[in-house]
Amino acid sequence: MRRLESRTLGIDQGSLLLFSDFKDGGEMWTGAGARELQRDIAFSEPFVAPPNVQVSLSMWDIDSAANIRADISSAAVSERGFTIVFRTWGDTRIARVRADWLALGPLSDDDLWDVP
């Protein structure tokens, strides 16, 4: 568990359309080619240390004629941002996906300073 000072707790959030492949026959929709997508996210301001990041699907448009398989996660979390990673496999065909994210972590506090 991570303990955070309440007055220095930062919360940042966002929503991002990861792809819309049905419009142009992209790889997620046709089921051919790379089946992983990565999108970099920058926080609105840096945290003091890497925050805890939660990523979730907020919209998905998937072909119902095949199995529905999807994995979404965060990677490379730093003080300044992270990467959303979305994967699918097999015969799954995905037209579009939107992801929402939430980051919680420590912020700097001008009232806290070290005395040598």
C-alpha positions as CSV (number, residue, x, y, z in Angstrom):
1,M,0.0,0.0,0.0
2,R,1.1,3.5,-0.7
3,R,0.4,6.3,1.9
4,L,0.0,9.8,0.5
5,E,-0.3,13.1,2.2
6,S,-3.9,14.3,1.5
7,R,-2.9,17.9,0.8
8,T,-0.4,16.8,-1.7
9,L,-2.4,14.2,-3.4
10,G,-2.8,14.9,-7.1
11,I,-5.5,13.4,-9.3
12,D,-5.4,13.7,-13.1
13,Q,-7.7,12.0,-15.6
14,G,-8.6,11.8,-19.2
15,S,-10.3,10.0,-22.0
16,L,-8.9,9.1,-25.4
17,L,-10.3,7.5,-28.6
18,L,-7.5,4.9,-29.2
19,F,-8.5,4.0,-32.7
20,S,-11.4,3.9,-35.1
21,D,-10.4,1.2,-37.6
22,F,-13.7,0.4,-39.3
23,K,-13.6,3.6,-41.3
24,D,-10.5,2.7,-43.3
25,G,-10.1,-1.1,-42.8
26,G,-7.5,-0.8,-40.1
27,E,-5.7,-3.8,-38.6
28,M,-7.9,-4.1,-35.5
29,W,-11.0,-4.3,-37.7
30,T,-9.7,-6.6,-40.4
31,G,-7.9,-8.9,-37.9
32,A,-4.7,-8.8,-39.9
33,G,-1.3,-7.3,-38.9
34,A,-0.3,-5.9,-35.6
35,R,-2.9,-6.4,-32.9
36,E,-1.3,-4.1,-30.3
37,L,-1.6,-0.4,-30.0
38,Q,0.2,2.0,-27.7
39,R,-0.6,5.6,-27.0
40,D,1.5,8.0,-24.9
41,I,-0.3,10.1,-22.3
42,A,1.2,13.3,-20.7
43,F,-0.1,14.4,-17.3
44,S,-1.3,18.0,-17.0
45,E,1.5,18.6,-14.5
46,P,4.3,16.3,-13.2
47,F,3.9,14.3,-10.1
48,V,6.7,14.0,-7.5
49,A,6.9,10.3,-8.0
50,P,5.3,7.9,-10.5
51,P,1.5,7.8,-9.7
52,N,-0.8,4.9,-9.5
53,V,-2.6,4.7,-12.9
54,Q,-5.9,2.9,-13.7
55,V,-6.9,2.4,-17.3
56,S,-10.4,1.2,-18.4
57,L,-12.4,0.7,-21.5
58,S,-15.1,3.4,-21.7
59,M,-16.4,2.5,-25.1
60,W,-15.9,-0.5,-27.4
61,D,-17.4,-1.4,-30.8
62,I,-16.7,-5.0,-31.5
63,D,-17.9,-7.5,-34.1
64,S,-20.3,-9.9,-32.5
65,A,-19.6,-12.7,-35.0
66,A,-16.3,-13.6,-33.3
67,N,-15.0,-14.1,-29.8
68,I,-14.5,-10.9,-27.8
69,R,-10.9,-10.6,-26.6
70,A,-9.2,-7.5,-25.3
71,D,-6.5,-6.4,-22.8
72,I,-5.9,-2.9,-21.7
73,S,-3.2,-1.7,-19.3
74,S,-0.7,1.0,-18.5
75,A,3.0,0.8,-19.0
76,A,6.1,3.0,-18.5
77,V,4.5,5.1,-15.8
78,S,6.6,8.1,-14.8
79,E,6.2,11.4,-13.1
80,R,5.3,13.0,-16.4
81,G,3.1,10.4,-18.1
82,F,2.5,6.8,-19.1
83,T,1.6,4.6,-22.1
84,I,-1.8,3.0,-22.7
85,V,-1.4,-0.5,-24.2
86,F,-4.4,-2.2,-25.9
87,R,-4.2,-5.7,-27.3
88,T,-6.5,-8.2,-29.0
89,W,-5.9,-11.5,-30.7
90,G,-7.4,-14.5,-32.5
91,D,-10.5,-13.8,-34.7
92,T,-11.6,-10.7,-32.7
93,R,-12.5,-7.7,-34.8
94,I,-12.6,-4.3,-33.1
95,A,-14.0,-1.3,-34.9
96,R,-13.2,1.3,-32.2
97,V,-12.2,1.7,-28.6
98,R,-12.1,4.6,-26.2
99,A,-10.1,4.4,-23.0
100,D,-10.5,6.4,-19.8
101,W,-7.6,6.8,-17.3
102,L,-7.1,8.0,-13.8
103,A,-3.8,8.8,-12.1
104,L,-3.3,9.4,-8.3
105,G,0.0,10.4,-6.8
106,P,2.0,12.8,-4.8
107,L,2.5,16.5,-5.8
108,S,5.1,18.9,-4.7
109,D,4.2,21.3,-1.8
110,D,5.9,24.7,-1.6
111,D,5.4,24.7,2.2
112,L,7.5,21.6,2.5
113,W,11.3,22.1,2.3
114,D,14.4,20.5,3.7
115,V,16.6,22.3,6.2
116,P,20.3,21.3,5.8
